[in-house]
Amino acid sequence: MVNKRSLMVASAAAVLTSVAGVGSAAGSGSSGSTVLDLQLNEPAGAAVAHDASGYGNDGSIGSRVTTNGAYADFPYVQPNTVSYGLSQLITIPDAPSLDPGQSTFTITMRYRTTHGFGNILQKGQAKSPGGQVKLQQPKGKLTCMFKTAAGTATAGSGTTPLDDGNWHDITCVRTTSSVTMYVDGVRTGRTNHTTGDLNNAKPWIIGGKPNCDGTKVTCDYFAGDIDYVTLSQG
């Protein structure tokens, strides 16, 4: 069996090498304090995604999400046809450790899909007081956005779609002055812009929007597999 923690270390090392050329602030984000570590290796039928970071930020696994001891699988749902609510998602309750604030904040994950749509990871929605973090893949091209009343910055995966059915290691680093994305250890996008103090009362959600109706708010659930998700501060 592949050791996912070894994969995480290798991926982080590759990112640190790339970041070395773009400033020490981003580099420190890749080696900060891990506040969420979901390996998603729970057995079939599991209802809890266990946090290995030591912060106790366990997630609730929706009834439509399946686990198999290696990764979590999110089933296909045709966009804007039905709202499944939290049953289609993994939900991590809000906690002080999970708000990006104004500090360097790093998201890493490993995923695969053959569908070119879907919200993969987010904290807050478009009008949430305190701001929003969102990873989505319109037309298969991944974007990572940090947004507050003070400013918005989005970094992307480049021109090549990632909905190719292969596993991809993703790192998104938010500093006080930029947002940068890496795909499989290679920097693919960077936006230099402040994003202010991001602090909301919303949970972290894996797999889509917690609140959607298909009309005013699109229901574009992620369909595919997620191997792990980690969040780091500082």
Secondary structure, 3 states (H helix, E strand, C coil): CCCHHHHHHHHHHHHHHHHCCCCHHHHHHHCCEEEEEECCCCCCCCCEECECCCCCCCEEECCCCEECCCCEEECCCCCCCCCCHHHHCEEECCCHHHCCECCCEEEEEEEECCCCCCEEEEECCCCCCCCEEEEECHHHCCEEEEEECCEEEEEECCCCCCCCCCCEEEEEEECCCEEEEEECCEEEEEEECCCCCECCCCCEEECCCCCCCCCCCCCCECCEEEEEEEEEEC
